[in-house]
């Protein structure tokens, strides 16, 4: 599974980074971004939490 943050929707609230810093981090534009490649299995549940916590629904998974 891969995580993705829609850069057009992200409002830089940081909720995803607080929930799962192993997958999400700030990019050079000051918005959240997800790691490249597959999310480690032990963090998949945290990605689901981040999706639920995002106030603008900018996070998705593939």
N, C-alpha and C positions, 0 to 999 in steps of 0.2 A: 504494500500500500504506500502511496505517496501523498504528501500533504502539499497544498498550494494556497497561497494568499493572493487574492485579487488586489493588485496594487491600486486600481482605480477606486476600489471600495474601502480599503484600509484607512482608518482614521487615527492610527498610531496610539490606540488606547493602552496597548501593552498587556491586555488580559491573556492572550495566548502565550506570551513570553513568560508571564508569571506562572502560568499553569504548567508549561512544558518547555523550559529553556533548552532541553536537549534537542528539540526539533525546531523551535522558533527563535529568531534573533532579529535585531534591528539591521536594516540594510543602510546603504550610504544615503538614501533619500529620507531616512528617519521613519521608515515604515517597517512593519513586521514582514519577515520572509521566512520560508520554510527551508530546511536542509535539502540539498540536492539528493536525488536517489530515494531508495526505500526507507521508510521509517522503521527503526528497529522494533521488533514485535513487542518488547516490554514497554514501549511508549505509545502503542496504538490507542489504548484506552484514554490516555492523556490528550491525544489529538482529538478524540471524540468530545472530551470535556471542553477543549479550546473551541471547537466548532460551536458547541452549545452556548459558550460564554461570549462569543463575538457579537457585539451589539449591532453590527452592520452586515453580518453573514458573509464576511469576506473570505472565510476559510472553507476549503473543500478538500475532498480526498479522491484519489484516482485508484 
